[in-house]
Amino acid sequence: MTQTLIIGAGITGAALAWQLSRRGEAVTIVSTHAEGGLASAASFGWLNASYYLNHPHYHLRHEGLAAHHRLTKQLPDLPTTWQGCLWYEATGEAQDETAADLSALGYQVQRLTKAEVAARLPALGPVPETALFFPEEGVADPALLAKALIAASGATVIRATVQSLTAKGGRVTGVTTDLGSIAADRVILATGTGTPALLESFGYTLPMLKRPGLMIATNALPPICPVVLATPDQEVRQDPKGHLIAPASAGHQGDHAETLGAFPVVVNATLMRLRSLFPGHDIHFAHQAMAMRPVPGDGLPVVGQGPAEGLWLAVMHSGATLAPVVAEHLAAEITGSPESPLLAGFRPTRFQ
Ligand SMILES: Cc1cc2nc3c(=O)[nH]c(=O)nc-3n(C[C@H](O)[C@H](O)[C@H](O)COP(=O)(O)OP(=O)(O)OC[C@H]3O[C@@H](n4cnc5c(N)ncnc54)[C@H](O)[C@@H]3O)c2cc1C
């Protein structure tokens, strides 16, 4: 039987383990952070296609939403929710343009008046003149999803750090870890920001942007935010236990900052924005999670055959949205299906 190693136990490795197991493949996962990943454990978890860099990226993201629905049918207990997003990151003409662009792509967009926004979000302090509502969008906690998918896949998980890949005659033969060597016929790197270091020995340079992300959780509150809310200076959602979950940067998907700033300053600024969004509520800091977002140099996913036979790559930002669809298509390719046109714009060869 083919020995397949997936390196990484975040949402990407977990989704691949699930898809390969559905195709009858036995999978072993090797990961430093076992079952829940690294970026996956600090994610906002917003599932959307309203943010995109080009049309192939939009289509991949939109298919990503559909793939989440398929996953929920396969595993009905997954905690994915579809509350929609109320969006006014841009206002005025820029908001109209966003609505027109997304509608032209076939995305569902509802235009809301001030009164309609107030009716949907009675707890909101400052109510915008207009907003967009994207009913197809939702939330999945990638770390929880990863744990569920790994359990469902039946994959063996080894908690170890891969120090290097081994190869012979241009074909991958396994990995060397801090606990010893593991032989394999296939190695799939779902290693997020850890990927470039593992590819160096093949002479392959994977450029990655430096994009630190900080996610803040507040104390539990009564239900005040029934949607994903995206305002010009703050994105926020409320989890099932009532905590507000809020990135510390405005518009975190397009965040270009390479540094975070001092934690107390950043956390306080975020809390102040949340308090002004939801006045009259006792909003406090509960805990935070921080990770580097795994953003390849051009912002787009890197998916497909790597620089050796039997070596495959799956590295992406917006992995909460994208990992399930990427895993469906990549698992098919890995097990012998023709190359998927959906992944055509995201191949590793563009950096060679
Ligand atoms: C603050 C923040 C907010 C985000 N918000 C969103 C959002 O709203 N919507 C969205 O779609 N996406 C969002 N993302 C992006 C999304 O969370 C990530 O794209 C996704 O979690 C990446 O998952 P992954 O499994 O590829 O990587 P990770 O979760 O980082 O997992 C990588 C795994 O590889 C392992 N690993 C790495 N190197 C090695 C090695 N040498 N040996 C062994 N194991 C190794 C790690 O231990 C880890 O288990 C956000 C990310 C962050 C950080």
The ligand as a Gaussian input file, in Angstrom:
#p B3LYP/6-31G(d) Opt

LIG

0 1
 C       -5.069000      35.965000      12.634000
 C       -5.575000      35.142000      11.477000
 C       -6.839000      35.374000      10.951000
 C       -7.300000      34.608000       9.886000
 N       -8.563000      34.780000       9.431000
 C       -9.038000      34.027000       8.408000
 C      -10.385000      34.154000       7.978000
 O      -11.168000      34.922000       8.529000
 N      -10.808000      33.382000       6.945000
 C       -9.978000      32.488000       6.315000
 O      -10.415000      31.812000       5.385000
 N       -8.688000      32.338000       6.726000
 C       -8.220000      33.080000       7.752000
 N       -6.943000      32.943000       8.186000
 C       -6.061000      32.047000       7.456000
 C       -6.256000      30.611000       7.861000
 O       -6.469000      30.495000       9.243000
 C       -5.019000      29.842000       7.430000
 O       -4.849000      29.996000       6.027000
 C       -5.142000      28.367000       7.730000
 O       -5.423000      28.169000       9.093000
 C       -3.852000      27.675000       7.348000
 O       -3.970000      26.345000       7.766000
 P       -2.760000      25.362000       7.539000
 O       -3.207000      24.033000       8.018000
 O       -2.293000      25.465000       6.134000
 O       -1.580000      25.959000       8.421000
 P       -1.395000      25.913000      10.017000
 O       -2.671000      25.955000      10.743000
 O       -0.366000      26.950000      10.332000
 O       -0.788000      24.489000      10.259000
 C        0.522000      24.171000       9.826000
 C        0.895000      22.893000      10.495000
 O        2.177000      22.484000      10.011000
 C        2.959000      22.080000      11.104000
 N        4.370000      22.228000      10.711000
 C        4.968000      23.285000      10.099000
 N        6.272000      22.994000       9.870000
 C        6.481000      21.737000      10.339000
 C        7.595000      20.875000      10.399000
 N        8.811000      21.219000       9.908000
 N        7.447000      19.644000      10.956000
 C        6.247000      19.242000      11.439000
 N        5.150000      20.028000      11.419000
 C        5.267000      21.249000      10.880000
 C        2.532000      22.970000      12.257000
 O        2.882000      22.390000      13.493000
 C        1.017000      22.995000      12.016000
 O        0.400000      21.867000      12.584000
 C       -6.460000      33.641000       9.293000
 C       -5.192000      33.397000       9.833000
 C       -4.759000      34.128000      10.928000
 C       -3.404000      33.829000      11.531000

